């Protein structure tokens, strides 16, 4: 997928509309044999790359949700240290320069990040901070989902012609 495909050859829009009106296989086949125009597939490539990146961002948000839930579940476990997901720094480094395939290949890492000051039992999870992180992550997940749904709706509209 590293090499970009050239423009595809498609019948002109006038011929497509005519094909919809006509019935019968022979009539449709004759339309396809007429002169063709080239269509730029760049927009579809952009849509596909956006879908890959949004899919990766949703995967990271899901992982972060599980990690935060684990931190909250272990708030009273002696000696437990807060875990976090490391992803954004590597993602933003490559965001402007790398193609979507490289962006979607970046893997998030679950690391022991340490929370606030450890309590007497050695646990460093701050419940208020974790609830704030959970809320922020939920908002990001909803935003990514809405953007993805909008892209899919746009593609569906383009395919159906509505």
C-alpha positions in Angstrom: 0.0 0.0 0.0 3.0 2.3 0.0 2.7 3.0 -3.7 -0.3 5.1 -4.7 -2.5 3.7 -7.4 -3.0 5.9 -10.5 -6.3 7.3 -11.5 -9.0 4.9 -12.3 -10.8 5.0 -15.7 -14.6 5.4 -15.3 -17.4 6.2 -17.6 -18.5 9.9 -17.5 -21.3 10.9 -15.2 -23.6 11.4 -18.1 -23.1 7.8 -19.1 -23.7 6.6 -15.6 -27.0 8.4 -15.4 -28.0 7.0 -18.8 -27.1 3.5 -17.6 -29.4 3.8 -14.6 -32.3 4.7 -16.9 -31.6 1.9 -19.4 -32.6 -1.6 -18.8 -31.0 -4.8 -20.2 -27.5 -6.1 -19.9 -26.5 -5.4 -23.6 -27.5 -1.7 -23.2 -25.5 -1.3 -20.0 -22.5 -3.1 -21.6 -22.5 -0.7 -24.6 -22.3 2.3 -22.2 -19.2 0.9 -20.5 -17.5 0.5 -23.9 -17.9 4.2 -24.7 -15.3 6.8 -24.1 -14.0 7.0 -20.6 -12.7 9.8 -18.4 -10.2 9.5 -15.6 -11.4 10.0 -12.0 -9.1 11.2 -9.3 -9.1 8.6 -6.4 -7.2 10.9 -4.0 -10.3 11.7 -2.0 -11.0 8.0 -1.4 -7.4 7.5 -0.4 -7.7 10.3 2.1 -11.0 8.8 3.4 -9.3 5.4 3.9 -6.3 6.9 5.7 -8.6 8.9 7.9 -10.5 5.7 8.7 -7.3 3.9 9.7 -6.2 6.7 12.0 -9.6 7.1 13.6 -9.8 3.4 14.1 -6.4 3.4 15.8 -7.4 6.4 18.0 -10.6 4.5 19.0 -8.5 1.4 19.9 -6.2 3.5 22.1 -9.2 5.2 23.8 -10.6 1.7 24.5 -7.3 0.5 26.0 -7.0 3.7 28.1 -10.5 3.2 29.4 -9.6 -0.4 30.5 -6.4 0.9 32.2 -8.2 3.7 34.0 -10.9 1.2 35.2 -8.1 -1.1 36.5 -6.6 1.9 38.4 -10.0 2.7 39.9 -10.6 -0.9 40.8 -7.3 -1.1 42.6 -7.6 2.2 44.5 -7.5 0.3 47.8 -5.0 -2.3 46.9 -1.8 -1.9 49.1 1.3 -1.3 47.0 -0.6 -0.8 43.7 1.0 1.8 41.4 -1.0 3.7 38.8 -0.8 2.6 35.2 -1.1 4.8 32.2 -1.1 4.6 28.4 1.7 6.1 26.4 0.7 6.9 22.8 0.2 10.6 22.1 3.8 11.6 22.1 4.8 9.0 19.5 1.7 9.8 17.5 2.2 13.5 17.4 5.9 13.1 16.4 4.9 11.2 13.2 1.6 13.0 12.6 2.8 15.6 10.1 5.4 13.5 8.3 4.3 9.9 8.2 1.6 8.3 6.0 -1.5 6.8 7.6 -0.1 3.3 7.5 2.8 4.3 9.8 0.4 6.2 12.0 -1.9 3.2 12.4 1.1 1.0 13.1 2.1 3.0 16.2 1.3 0.8 19.2 0.2 2.2 22.6 2.2 1.1 25.6 0.8 0.5 29.1 3.4 1.8 31.6 3.5 2.2 35.3 3.4 6.0 35.5 2.8 6.7 39.1 0.1 8.9 40.3 0.3 11.4 43.2 2.2 10.9 46.4 2.0 7.4 47.7 -0.2 6.8 50.7 1.0 4.9 53.8 0.0 1.6 52.2 2.2 2.3 49.1 -0.8 2.9 46.7 -0.4 6.0 44.6 -3.8 6.1 42.8 -5.8 9.3 43.2 -9.5 8.6 42.7 -10.4 12.2 41.7 -7.6 12.3 39.1 -8.6 9.0 37.7 -12.3 10.0 37.4 -11.1 13.2 35.6 -9.0 11.1 33.2 -12.0 8.7 32.6 -14.3 11.6 31.7 -11.7 13.1 29.4 -11.2 9.8 27.7 -14.9 9.2 27.3 -15.2 12.6 25.6 -12.4 11.8 23.2 -13.9 8.4 22.4 -17.3 10.1 21.7 -15.6 12.7 19.5 -13.6 10.0 17.5 -16.8 8.0 17.1 -18.8 11.0 15.8 -16.0 11.9 13.3 -15.9 8.3 12.1 -19.7 8.1 11.8 -19.6 11.3 9.7 -16.9 9.9 7.4 -18.9 6.7 6.9 -22.1 8.7 6.2 -20.2 10.8 3.7 -18.9 7.7 1.9 -22.4 6.1 2.0 -23.9 9.2 0.5 -21.3 9.3 -2.3 -21.9 5.6 -3.1 -25.7 5.8 -3.1 -25.8 9.2 -4.7 -28.0 10.8 -2.1 
